[in-house]
Amino acid sequence: MHDYILLVSESTGLHLCDGTKESGLGLRPHCDDNFVWEWEGDSSLRNAATGARVRAEQCGERPGPKQAAEIDARFGAGASLLVSQKYRLVGDSQQLSGLADQLVFSTRPAPARLPSAYLADLEKQGWTVVENVMSPAMVSNLTANINAVREKNAEKEARVKADQDSRPYSSNDNVIRPRSLMGEGESFLGMTPTITQALMHPVSLWLIESYLGVDDIHYCQCPGFSILRPAEKTGESARVMPGGWHADYPYPLTSETEAHTYRLGPEEFEKLDASISPRFPDWKRRKHRLGMQFNIALTDFTPETGATQFVLGSHEFDTPPPTELNAVPTVAGEGPHKDVVQMSFPAGSGILYDSRTYHRAPPELNISGKERWAMLTCIVPSFVRDLRARDDKVESADAFANATDVHAALTPRELRDVLKMLCDDEAGQPRRDIETAVAAALQR
Ligand SMILES: O=C(O)CCC(=O)C(=O)O
């Protein structure tokens, strides 16, 4: 197993790559194989794709106890651990000439394999698991922020749980959604830089753009946190209801229900159709790549913790999940569910899959006695409209606009990407008001 890393320029947030035509070394926003490095000793880095070497010396100071306490107070427990060691590239001035004055880099763990290996998985099977999207420090900082919201809203959560306990297991139930506990105007995106850092991961963005075959992508809603409670029901409520099988946005949800926005009426679906059909008139027939789901585990996903159930390969099927899948309770390996599987992967990894894939959350299977935590995200080409015109994506973007501390903690590259992908308007363009607010905050 390799300990691959990415090198992030201190001044621009761009990533160091080898293999550019001009001079070998270069800087770009998103990362394919040529951006992956590994240490050879204390001061030599080797490019995992090209074998090129650069020398690097430690520089800068890690936060001292006082500064660490300030960072933790601002962004939640453990945030100071996210500040990584910096390195200055040294040596051959011709080799470094393409970098101008961008010679100081921080390191970030990279996924365990080269980006092209994950893309090959996606092309072959429509899904892959990307490791190290979040470091243990990122996971624990995000968890601390979510727990703070839960503690503040403990009574509300207790009411939600009591309601859930009174009914049988049903997919998408027995889940705590911390977002729904929060007050108006609050947003996780504005609380800690960790969320943006995870969502704007330079390897996952490269993978998604490459698989979808577009340069412009965006999140179709504000990422949701989902906490699947342990399956501890007894008596009548321990029954399992049929259902839960679906495909993700923008594709038809099931054979019976075309629109993800069915509760909002046909107008919303017409707007979605209008955003896609000029390019792909027959898009509902599931022939084109129009969406990916990226679900990042914040606790381990295993069969015992209730990992998502999939019919892998179903992204190639012509129709949405058929009636029979949702007609009887799911028993993996039996009857209409004979091909149902669960994928295991550890906290900090994400499963990235084609949105056409049939899948279901299985609340009845979390027999671990613990909660299963995840950040659920959906990404589409920018021309595909958001899941809803005005929803928590807009609310969280508004909160992000005021989160000046978070802006200062992100790199210019991360800021550009979050403005484009999570703070965009109905036409998929970054909102000017938020761009202006962020620029003003950074000048202060
Ligand atoms: O929580 C899960 O296991 C499944 C989530 C899901 O259905 C989705 O992301 O669309």
The ligand as an SDF file (V2000), in Angstrom:
LIG
                    3D

 10  9  0  0  0  0  0  0  0  0999 V2000
  -27.9530    6.0490    3.2970 O   0  0  0  0  0  0  0  0  0  0  0  0
  -27.8370    5.1510    2.4710 C   0  0  0  0  0  0  0  0  0  0  0  0
  -27.3980    4.0440    2.7250 O   0  0  0  0  0  0  0  0  0  0  0  0
  -28.3170    5.3760    1.0370 C   0  0  0  0  0  0  0  0  0  0  0  0
  -28.3640    6.7970    0.6440 C   0  0  0  0  0  0  0  0  0  0  0  0
  -29.1250    7.0340   -0.6130 C   0  0  0  0  0  0  0  0  0  0  0  0
  -30.1090    6.4260   -0.8920 O   0  0  0  0  0  0  0  0  0  0  0  0
  -28.6660    8.0480   -1.5380 C   0  0  0  0  0  0  0  0  0  0  0  0
  -27.5880    8.6320   -1.3200 O   0  0  0  0  0  0  0  0  0  0  0  0
  -29.3720    8.2950   -2.5480 O   0  0  0  0  0  0  0  0  0  0  0  0
  1  2  2  0
  2  3  1  0
  2  4  1  0
  4  5  1  0
  5  6  1  0
  6  7  2  0
  6  8  1  0
  8  9  2  0
  8 10  1  0
M  END
$$$$
